[in-house]
Amino acid sequence: MDVRQIERKVKSLQRQLQKNEHVRSRHGTYVQLADLYQKLGAFEDQIEWLTKAYAILKRRRRPSEIRFHVLMSFIAAYRIFESEKAYSLGLKYADLALVEATALQNHALEQKARHQKAFYLISYSSENENNLNDAEVLLQRMVSEGHAHLNKPDFRYIAYVHLGIINRYRENTREAKKYFDLTIENLPEDISEQSRASVYKSVAKFQLYGLQNLQRAKEWLEKAVNMKTPAFNKHAIYQDLEFIAKQEGDFSKAYEMIQKRIELEREWNMEKAETKMTAMKVKGDLLDAKRKQKIFELENVKLAEANRKIAEKNKHITDSITYSSRLQNAVLPTEDELREAFADHFIFYRPKDIVAGDFYWFQKTANYYYFAVADCTGHGVPGAMVSMICHNALTESVQKLNEPETDRVLENARSLVKLFFNSEINGIRDGMDICLVRIGISAPTEVQYSGAHNSLLVVNELGEANVVKADRQPVGSWLRELPFTATNLEVSSGSRLFLYSDGMPDQFGGPNNAKLKTSGFNGLLVETSDMPLTEQGEWIKEFFTNWLNGGEQMDDVTVVGIAPCRS
């Protein structure tokens, strides 16, 4: 239906209203008019007609599906306006829709209403932790009820994408990535192109702002922009593509994206003039004098000078980071220290970037060797900064305490990390996941283990495996902090201890571009445990390279194998 057809339909419905004197029966016509104005992009007029329809419908005592759908139309209309007032009204109607759906005892409608309420709690209140927590509760319930009713739509992918957005706002990159991965895994094949485009746009924003991966963000946005989706959605996608093009220095592409946005705005303005209806106000004119001047400046001779300065700055930054990697490597234990301490060992350490959030750590006391593999929040420069703090916290904990139990080491390190970040005041929750062992110098079969998220794998000389589970909390600020636990092990003389971060199990790769996962990785370690340790380490390095198959390394990777007992 084109604009002229919609206009004729509007006039026909208005004539119908003049003939119909029964106010109570007019709501159906009001809803039809609201739907037509929505197709024209005249959202303020849509809201006006929805208000008239709801004024009639809200007098009804019994729950009704048409009243629910009017409420949902209100919600969709207010999503267009990025203002505090629109946010408040949208949330109000989302609450009413949830009450209506519950009264109707319709699981699918309840899920839709929960989804919309979660959207409003997240959209304009990313810094409001209470709103994010409320949204998280709604979304977790959606996930748990995803298969509760047969023959009903599955809303899990909607819940997962919004849980990913929540964790992106919280700067919890690992959890955000987990939920965005689950979104794509659970994306139904038969969803509308508009819904698919919205998912792709959310994944792209995570790649852009959460992982700073311009290339992957661009790939997802280009998928989204080819979908059939409302003009205001395409406008936002073009804006993100323009930003990426500027970051990449492709100013011709950036200018092309601006032209596409202007073309969309002209279409809206044309519809407003032709039908004499009020449509959504477009924020600003992207080709005002200042914007033109900036574009022309970037396209003239000054661009070359700007690029030269950027290249020079990038070199200085890269040189600084490279030197930082030398400082970071200087605190790692030396091969001589480890050869003296253990019968045999291998270390596979491959940072994602020049510097890493992963590190391995060693301390010797009078009676014990302490060894750990740790995975700090983030990777690259932020992860490396956190790793130095956590490294020092471990060293200070062992040196100040008298040959402590491993759980006391983690307890003390947690206190030091929280103190450094002043977590109680500024809310920073950075810290580390860790696998920590203490091995007796005179009795190397006596091993004590404590872990935060990262478990310990023990394989004896017969190839029998024992996975010692970690505590489900990090070393750092946490919502529900519990005491760490210590596990005492008596290992056989031919046993091997495997400590590793989650980088290799979580890496996508192989023939199906899937995750290896912890169970699969443990299986590889067990299967190759009959090799000499040094040879096993080389095999793991080669396996990882083949598993990547030229793809992108997702995270820092650390794998360590130790034979504590000498023959």
C-alpha positions in Angstrom: 0.0 0.0 0.0 1.6 3.3 -1.1 1.2 6.8 0.4 -1.8 7.8 -1.7 -3.7 4.5 -1.0 -3.1 5.0 2.7 -4.4 8.6 2.5 -7.6 7.4 0.7 -8.1 4.7 3.4 -7.7 7.4 6.1 -10.4 9.6 4.6 -12.7 6.6 4.2 -12.3 5.7 7.9 -12.9 9.3 8.9 -16.2 9.4 7.0 -17.1 6.1 8.7 -16.5 7.7 12.0 -18.9 10.6 11.2 -21.7 8.1 10.4 -21.1 6.0 13.5 -22.7 7.7 16.5 -22.0 4.9 19.0 -18.9 5.9 20.8 -18.3 2.5 22.4 -18.0 0.8 19.0 -15.6 3.3 17.5 -12.4 1.8 19.0 -11.9 -0.6 16.1 -11.8 2.3 13.6 -9.5 4.3 15.9 -7.1 1.3 16.0 -7.2 1.1 12.2 -6.4 4.8 11.8 -3.5 4.5 14.3 -2.1 1.6 12.2 -2.3 3.7 9.0 -0.5 6.7 10.6 2.2 4.3 11.9 2.8 3.1 8.3 3.2 6.8 7.3 5.7 7.4 10.0 3.3 9.9 11.7 3.9 8.6 15.2 2.4 11.5 17.0 -0.9 11.1 15.1 -0.7 7.3 15.7 -0.5 8.0 19.5 -3.4 10.4 19.3 -5.7 7.7 17.8 -4.4 5.0 20.1 -5.3 7.3 23.1 -8.9 7.6 21.8 -9.2 3.8 21.4 -7.7 3.1 24.8 -10.1 5.6 26.5 -13.0 3.3 25.4 -11.3 0.0 26.0 -10.0 0.7 29.5 -13.5 1.0 30.8 -14.0 -2.8 30.2 -13.6 -4.8 33.3 -12.7 -8.1 31.7 -9.2 -8.6 30.2 -9.2 -8.4 26.4 -6.7 -9.1 23.7 -7.5 -6.0 21.7 -6.7 -3.8 24.7 -3.4 -5.7 25.1 -2.5 -5.0 21.4 -3.4 -1.3 21.8 -1.0 -1.2 24.8 1.7 -2.9 22.7 1.1 -0.4 19.9 1.6 2.5 22.4 4.9 0.9 23.4 6.1 0.5 19.8 5.2 4.2 19.1 7.0 5.6 22.1 10.2 3.6 21.2 10.7 6.1 18.4 11.1 9.1 20.7 14.4 9.2 22.5 13.4 11.3 25.5 12.8 10.8 29.2 9.1 11.4 28.9 8.8 8.8 26.1 10.8 6.4 28.3 8.4 6.9 31.2 5.3 6.5 29.1 6.6 3.4 27.4 7.5 1.8 30.7 4.0 2.7 32.0 2.3 1.0 29.1 4.6 -2.0 29.3 3.5 -2.5 32.9 -0.1 -2.3 31.9 0.4 -4.7 29.0 2.1 -7.2 31.4 -0.9 -7.0 33.8 -3.3 -7.5 30.8 -1.4 -10.5 29.4 -1.2 -12.2 32.9 -4.9 -11.7 33.3 -5.5 -13.3 29.9 -3.4 -16.3 31.0 -1.6 -16.2 27.7 2.1 -17.3 28.0 3.1 -15.9 24.6 1.6 -12.5 25.3 3.2 -12.4 28.8 6.6 -13.0 27.2 6.0 -10.2 24.7 5.1 -7.8 27.5 8.1 -8.8 29.6 10.4 -8.3 26.6 9.0 -4.7 26.0 9.3 -3.8 29.7 12.9 -5.1 29.8 13.6 -3.0 26.7 12.4 0.2 28.4 14.3 -0.6 31.6 17.5 -0.9 29.5 17.2 1.6 26.7 17.4 5.0 28.4 18.8 4.0 31.8 22.1 2.3 31.1 23.7 3.8 34.2 20.8 2.8 36.5 21.8 -0.4 38.2 18.4 -1.0 39.7 16.7 -0.8 36.3 19.3 -3.2 34.8 18.7 -5.6 37.7 14.9 -5.5 37.2 15.4 -6.1 33.5 17.7 -9.0 34.2 15.1 -10.7 36.4 12.5 -10.4 33.7 14.8 -11.7 31.0 16.1 -14.7 33.1 12.4 -15.6 33.6 11.8 -15.5 29.9 14.8 -17.8 29.4 13.6 -20.3 32.0 10.1 -20.4 30.6 11.2 -20.6 27.0 9.9 -24.1 26.5 7.3 -24.1 29.2 4.3 -24.1 26.8 4.1 -26.2 23.6 3.3 -24.6 20.3 4.1 -21.1 21.7 6.7 -18.8 20.3 10.2 -19.2 21.8 11.4 -15.8 23.2 14.8 -17.0 24.4 16.8 -15.2 21.7 15.2 -11.9 22.6 16.1 -12.5 26.3 19.6 -13.4 25.4 20.3 -10.3 23.2 19.0 -8.0 26.0 21.1 -9.9 28.6 24.0 -9.2 26.3 23.2 -5.5 26.2 22.9 -5.4 30.0 26.4 -6.9 30.4 27.8 -4.6 27.7 26.5 -1.6 29.8 28.1 -3.2 32.9 31.4 -3.6 30.8 31.3 -7.3 31.6 32.7 -8.3 28.2 32.9 -12.1 28.9 29.3 -12.4 30.0 28.1 -10.1 27.2 29.9 -12.2 24.6 28.3 -15.4 26.1 24.8 -14.0 25.7 25.4 -12.6 22.2 26.7 -16.0 21.2 23.6 -17.6 22.7 21.4 -15.1 20.8 22.9 -16.2 17.4 22.7 -19.9 18.4 19.0 -19.6 19.3 17.9 -17.3 16.5 14.9 -19.0 14.8 15.0 -19.3 11.1 11.4 -18.1 10.6 11.7 -14.7 12.5 10.9 -11.5 10.6 13.6 -9.6 8.8 12.9 -6.7 11.1 13.6 -8.8 14.2 16.7 -10.3 12.6 18.0 -6.9 11.7 17.5 -5.7 15.3 19.5 -8.6 16.6 22.3 -8.1 14.1 22.4 -4.4 15.1 22.8 -5.3 18.8 25.5 -7.8 18.1 27.3 -5.2 16.0 27.2 -2.6 18.8 28.8 -5.1 21.1 31.6 -5.8 18.6 32.0 -2.0 18.2 31.9 -0.8 21.7 32.5 -3.9 23.8 35.3 -5.6 21.8 36.4 -2.6 19.7 36.3 -4.9 16.6 35.5 -2.6 13.7 35.6 -5.3 11.1 33.2 -7.7 12.8 30.9 -4.8 13.7 30.8 -3.7 10.1 30.0 -7.2 8.9 27.0 -7.5 11.2 25.7 -4.0 10.3 26.0 -4.8 6.6 23.9 -7.9 7.2 21.3 -5.8 9.1 21.1 -3.0 6.5 20.1 -5.5 3.8 17.1 -6.6 5.8 13.5 -5.2 5.4 13.4 -2.9 8.4 11.7 0.4 9.2 13.4 3.6 7.9 14.3 4.8 11.4 16.2 1.5 12.0 18.1 1.9 8.8 18.9 5.5 9.7 20.6 4.3 12.9 22.5 1.5 11.0 23.9 4.0 8.5 25.0 6.2 11.4 27.0 3.4 12.9 28.5 2.5 9.5 29.5 6.1 9.0 31.3 6.1 12.4 33.2 2.9 11.5 34.2 4.3 8.1 35.7 7.4 9.8 37.6 5.2 12.3 39.0 3.2 9.4 40.0 6.4 7.5 37.5 5.5 4.6 36.0 9.0 4.3 34.5 8.3 0.9 32.4 5.5 2.6 31.5 7.8 5.5 30.2 10.4 3.0 28.2 7.8 1.2 26.5 6.7 4.5 25.7 10.4 5.3 24.1 10.7 1.8 21.9 7.6 2.5 20.8 9.1 5.9 19.9 12.4 4.1 18.0 10.4 1.5 15.9 8.7 4.2 15.2 12.1 5.9 14.1 13.6 2.5 11.6 10.7 2.1 10.1 11.3 5.5 9.8 15.1 4.7 8.2 14.3 1.4 5.5 12.1 3.0 4.7 14.8 5.5 4.2 17.4 2.8 2.2 15.1 0.6 -0.2 13.8 3.2 -0.2 16.9 5.4 0.4 14.7 8.5 2.8 15.2 11.4 5.7 12.8 11.2 8.6 12.1 13.4 11.0 15.0 13.7 14.5 14.2 12.4 17.3 15.2 14.7 19.2 18.0 13.0 20.2 18.4 9.3 23.2 16.2 8.6 24.3 18.5 5.8 24.3 21.8 7.7 27.2 24.2 7.1 29.4 22.8 9.8 29.0 19.2 8.6 29.7 20.2 5.0 32.8 22.0 6.1 34.1 19.0 8.1 33.5 16.6 5.2 35.3 18.9 2.7 38.2 19.4 5.1 38.6 15.6 5.4 38.5 15.3 1.6 41.1 18.0 0.8 44.8 18.2 1.3 44.5 18.5 5.1 43.5 14.8 5.1 47.0 13.7 4.2 48.6 15.7 7.0 46.0 14.3 9.5 46.8 10.8 8.4 50.5 11.4 8.8 50.0 12.6 12.4 47.7 9.7 13.1 50.3 7.2 11.8 53.0 8.9 13.9 50.9 8.7 17.0 50.0 5.1 16.3 53.7 4.3 16.1 54.4 5.9 19.4 51.5 4.0 21.0 52.5 0.7 19.5 56.1 1.3 20.6 54.9 2.0 24.2 52.7 -1.1 24.3 55.6 -3.2 22.9 57.9 -2.0 25.7 55.1 -2.6 28.2 55.0 -6.3 27.0 58.7 -6.5 28.0 57.9 -5.2 31.5 55.0 -7.7 31.7 57.2 -10.6 30.6 59.8 -9.6 33.1 57.6 -10.6 36.0 56.8 -14.0 34.6 58.8 -16.9 36.1 61.9 -18.0 34.2 62.4 -21.4 32.6 65.4 -21.9 35.0 63.1 -21.4 38.1 60.5 -23.8 36.8 63.1 -26.5 35.7 64.6 -26.4 39.2 61.1 -26.7 40.8 59.4 -29.4 38.7 60.4 -32.7 37.2 59.1 -31.5 33.8 56.7 -28.9 32.4 55.5 -27.0 29.3 54.0 -23.5 28.9 51.8 -22.4 26.0 51.3 -18.7 26.4 49.8 -16.7 23.5 48.4 -13.2 24.2 45.6 -12.0 21.9 47.3 -8.6 21.7 50.8 -7.3 22.3 50.1 -7.4 26.1 47.8 -9.7 27.9 45.3 -10.1 30.7 46.5 -13.7 31.2 49.6 -14.5 33.3 51.3 -17.4 35.0 52.9 -16.9 38.4 55.4 -18.8 40.7 56.7 -18.3 44.2 59.0 -20.5 46.3 59.0 -20.6 50.1 61.0 -22.8 52.5 58.7 -25.8 52.2 56.4 -25.1 49.1 56.2 -24.2 45.5 53.2 -22.0 44.6 52.1 -21.9 41.0 49.1 -20.3 39.3 47.5 -19.5 35.9 45.3 -16.4 36.1 42.9 -14.7 33.6 42.2 -11.1 34.4 39.3 -9.0 33.3 39.7 -8.0 29.7 42.7 -8.3 27.4 45.1 -6.0 25.7 46.2 -2.9 27.7 43.3 -2.8 30.2 43.8 -6.6 30.9 47.6 -6.1 31.3 47.1 -3.3 33.8 44.7 -5.5 35.9 47.2 -8.5 35.6 50.0 -6.5 37.1 47.8 -5.6 40.1 46.7 -9.2 40.5 50.3 -10.5 40.1 51.5 -8.2 42.9 48.5 -9.2 45.1 49.4 -12.9 44.8 53.1 -12.2 45.6 52.3 -10.0 48.6 49.8 -12.6 49.9 52.4 -15.4 50.0 55.3 -13.3 51.2 53.4 -11.6 54.1 51.6 -14.8 55.3 53.5 -17.7 56.7 53.3 -20.4 54.0 49.6 -19.9 53.7 46.9 -22.4 52.5 45.9 -21.7 49.0 42.4 -20.5 50.0 44.0 -17.9 52.3 46.2 -16.7 49.4 43.0 -16.0 47.3 41.2 -14.4 50.2 44.1 -12.0 50.9 44.6 -11.3 47.2 40.9 -10.5 46.8 41.1 -7.9 49.7 44.2 -6.3 48.1 42.6 -6.1 44.6 39.4 -4.6 46.0 41.4 -2.1 48.1 43.4 -1.1 45.0 40.4 -0.5 42.9 38.5 1.1 45.8 35.6 -1.2 44.7 33.1 -0.2 47.5 33.1 3.4 46.3 33.5 3.4 42.5 31.9 0.0 41.8 34.8 -1.4 39.7 34.6 -5.2 39.6 37.8 -6.0 37.8 39.8 -9.0 39.1 40.9 -12.4 38.0 39.9 -16.0 37.5 42.6 -18.3 38.7 43.9 -21.9 39.2 46.3 -22.0 42.1 48.3 -25.0 43.4 50.8 -25.5 46.2 53.2 -28.3 45.9 55.4 -29.7 48.7 59.2 -29.3 48.0 60.1 -32.4 50.0 56.8 -34.1 49.4 55.8 -33.3 45.8 52.9 -35.8 45.8 51.1 -33.5 48.3 49.2 -30.9 46.3 46.8 -28.3 47.5 44.5 -26.5 45.1 42.1 -23.5 45.2 40.4 -21.9 42.2 38.2 -19.0 41.1 36.2 -20.2 38.1 39.2 -22.1 36.7 39.3 -25.8 37.6 42.4 -28.1 37.9 42.9 -31.2 35.8 44.9 -34.0 37.2 45.9 -37.0 35.0 47.8 -40.0 36.5 50.2 -42.3 34.7 47.3 -44.6 33.7 45.5 -41.8 31.9 42.8 -41.5 34.5 41.6 -37.9 34.9 40.3 -36.0 37.9 38.8 -32.6 37.5 38.9 -30.5 40.7 36.2 -27.9 40.5 36.8 -24.2 41.2 34.7 -21.9 43.3 32.1 -20.0 41.2 33.4 -16.5 42.0 36.4 -14.3 40.9 39.2 -12.9 42.9 37.8 -9.4 43.1 34.6 -7.6 43.9 31.5 -9.8 43.6 27.8 -9.6 44.3 27.9 -12.5 46.7 31.4 -13.1 48.1 32.0 -16.4 49.8 35.1 -17.9 51.5 37.4 -19.7 49.0 37.9 -23.4 49.5 41.1 -25.5 49.5 41.3 -29.1 48.3 44.2 -31.4 49.4 45.3 -34.0 46.9 47.6 -36.9 47.1 48.8 -37.4 43.6 50.8 -40.4 42.3 54.4 -40.0 41.3 53.6 -40.1 37.5 50.7 -37.6 37.6 50.5 -34.4 35.7 48.7 -31.2 36.6 47.1 -29.0 33.9 46.3 -25.4 34.6 44.8 -23.2 31.9 42.7 -20.1 31.2 39.4 -20.2 29.3 41.0 -18.8 26.1 41.6 -22.1 24.3 38.3 -23.9 25.3 36.3 -20.8 24.3 38.1 -20.3 20.9 35.9 -20.7 17.8 37.5 -22.8 15.1 37.7 -26.3 13.6 35.7 -27.5 10.6 32.4 -26.3 12.1 33.7 -23.0 13.5 32.5 -24.0 17.0 33.9 -23.7 20.5 36.2 -26.5 21.7 34.7 -26.2 25.2 36.2 -27.3 28.5 35.1 -30.9 28.3 36.6 -31.2 24.8 39.8 -29.6 25.8 40.2 -31.8 28.8 39.7 -34.8 26.6 42.6 -33.6 24.3 44.9 -33.3 27.3 44.0 -36.7 28.6 44.4 -38.3 25.1 47.9 -36.9 24.7 49.1 -37.4 28.3 51.2 -40.5 27.2 53.5 -38.1 25.3 56.6 -36.5 27.1 55.4 -33.2 28.5 57.6 -31.1 26.2 56.2 -32.9 23.2 52.7 -32.6 24.5 53.1 -28.8 24.8 54.4 -28.6 21.2 51.4 -30.7 20.0 49.0 -28.3 21.8 50.5 -25.3 20.1 50.2 -26.9 16.7 46.6 -28.0 17.4 45.6 -24.5 18.4 47.1 -23.0 15.2 45.2 -25.6 13.1 42.0 -25.0 15.1 42.2 -21.3 14.3 42.7 -22.1 10.6 43.5 -18.4 9.9 40.6 -17.1 12.0 40.7 -14.4 14.7 42.0 -15.3 18.2 39.2 -14.3 20.6 41.1 -14.1 23.9 44.5 -14.6 25.6 45.5 -18.3 25.8 47.5 -19.9 28.6 48.0 -23.7 29.1 50.5 -25.1 31.5 51.4 -28.8 32.2 53.4 -29.8 35.3 55.0 -33.1 36.4 55.6 -32.3 40.1 57.4 -35.5 41.0 60.9 -36.5 39.8 61.5 -40.2 39.0 
